[in-house]
């Protein structure tokens, strides 16, 4: 997968890719097992499942766009309950976490991110959930919890974003040398908001000395 400017673009790209290719890939896998499972019946079931999950996820998106958080949350919970093994279940959990954060329910949001980590087979979506969970933990001053989450991150094109979070943790602990090192490392990688990270680094250089 190409490197995108932000994790949100990663998620949107994955949504588009799944809508365009998901069922055909599943179909290709199952074709090889058709003699055992019965391709036609299984294919019809999968098509119905995908169509139902897709329709429900579309309704969730419409509710979010309309600002109807209550309806959107109900749609998301329905998707996760009925189609947990689909990409729509994972995407709904990420959207549901954002809705819960908007309502100040950090524990509820964290539970959704942890659900994605435990249930998604897509490494990029797991990384997005891990990033967002770590950010919430940092904002809640749970620095050890955030460190534990970051420590499990894969070494991939999200590495720069995790370096930013390591810098934020070090900065919160007033370990300014470590914070500078992490922010500098982040700037050598692909990150979404280089300007903000540069500002953080410049602030350390201007006001924190060599502590």
Order of alpha helices (4+ residues) and beta strands (2+ residues): alpha-alpha-alpha-alpha-alpha-alpha-alpha-alpha-alpha-alpha-alpha
